[in-house]
Amino acid sequence: MQKKTVLCTYITRQIDSNLFMSSTVFNGLQQAGYDVDILFIGYREVVDVFKQKYGHYFNNVYEIEINKGWLTKYCKSERRKVLYSYYRNFLMDAFNRPYSLTKVNKIIAKQYDTVLSFVPPVISGLLMKDLKKLNLLKKAHFIQFWTDPLSLGRCDGVEDVPKSRVLHKWLEGRILKVCDKAVFSYPLLAETEKQLHPTDANKITWSDISYVEHPLDKGKPNNAKVRIGNFGAYQRRVRNVEPFLGALKYFPNVQFVMRGDADFEIEESLYPNLDIEYGRRSANEIEQMEAECDILISIAGFSGVTHPSGKTFYYASYNKPIVHIGDGKNNGFFMKYIEGFEGRWIVCDNNVESIVEAFRKAIETLPTFELKIPKRMEPANIARKLIED
């Protein structure tokens, strides 16, 4: 039987958690035996990192470089970066694509049975609308895999979507209309999206997230002290790290490591067992630090109907205990969902007492820990569900 051909499409200006989560699908498509290529569009340095980290999942990587806007050099402050991101993603890209469809048409070399687009970013979804114009893809089945919503970000339900997100909702609806199937990465998110876009509810479904391999993970690290790592952004508007910090004093002989973007500084003298540096780090640096930790943690955000945290699933194949710290209005739903994965994660609530108990449990398991990845996370099975169902 001839292999089913799949063209993945992705546009991004940065390497982020959405790409990490999408890479679990790249892995699954390869393991499932599909004939898979990808059209990847981004800044030059982003394309290069993508090819180095994820290019091996594809037979062909069709690449298109996009130029940086002249405004980027003026966006030094956090506020300017946020404003520019909104302008670029929800205004300019929506009406003035950063790529040439003529060029796309020239580099795609064959017909495909399926086009699988990864959203967000917004422009990645809008690309599907453009690709449907190409003769080579007229007969393709168009599928979208959503790792995050546009309108529902940090919202606990449809009623929480602010009026200021009218453009988000409009673009989200526009993207959903052009696909045959939209797969969201979490059941609660899929159900909420159906409420938000009832006319397209029949094409919306959900899938578990799979995992990726971690080449730098060579087994149990040889640390003099147990090392626990917390990696990722922790701005006050996103997640509460105070209970985590409050738990540190109960483990004076444990080395804690913390990296990520923040909007406040932690008084380091209060936490002698905390190694902290502020700001975004390269993916390679963070992966190296993750591999050197004995235990990894994932702290959920305050709110949202998306999923506990992208890194929760990204961490699944690390040969070490993973602690998920739940938070927010939908925490009960999230916890119940995570507990269905054969005990892969140690889960707790975002308060000092619960975190201390989870850390103690994780430390106690270290001498006998054996990695067991839940069957429902098998990459090939998830990929087949995306493509075939």
Buried (B, 14 or more C-beta within 10 A) or exposed (E): EEEBBBBBBBBBBBBBBBBBBBBBBBBBBBBBEBBBBBBBBBBEEBBBBBBEBBBEBBEBBBBBBBEEBEEBEEBEEEEEEEEBBEBBBBEBBBEEBBBEEEEBBEEBEEBBBBBBBBBBBBBBBBBBBBBBEBEBBEEBBBBBBBBBBBBBBBBBBBEBBEEEBEBBBBBBBBBBEBBEBBBBBBBBBBBBBBEBBEEBBEBBBBBBBBBBEBEEBEEEBEEEEBBBBBBBBBBEEBBBBBBBBBBBEBBEEBBBBBBBBBEEEBEEEEBEBBBBEBEBBEBEEBBEBBBBBBBBBBBBBBBBBBBBBBBBBBBBBBBBBBBBBBBBBBBEBBBEBBEEBEEBBBBBBBBBEBBBBBBBEBBEBEEEBEEEBBEEBBBBBBBBBBBEE
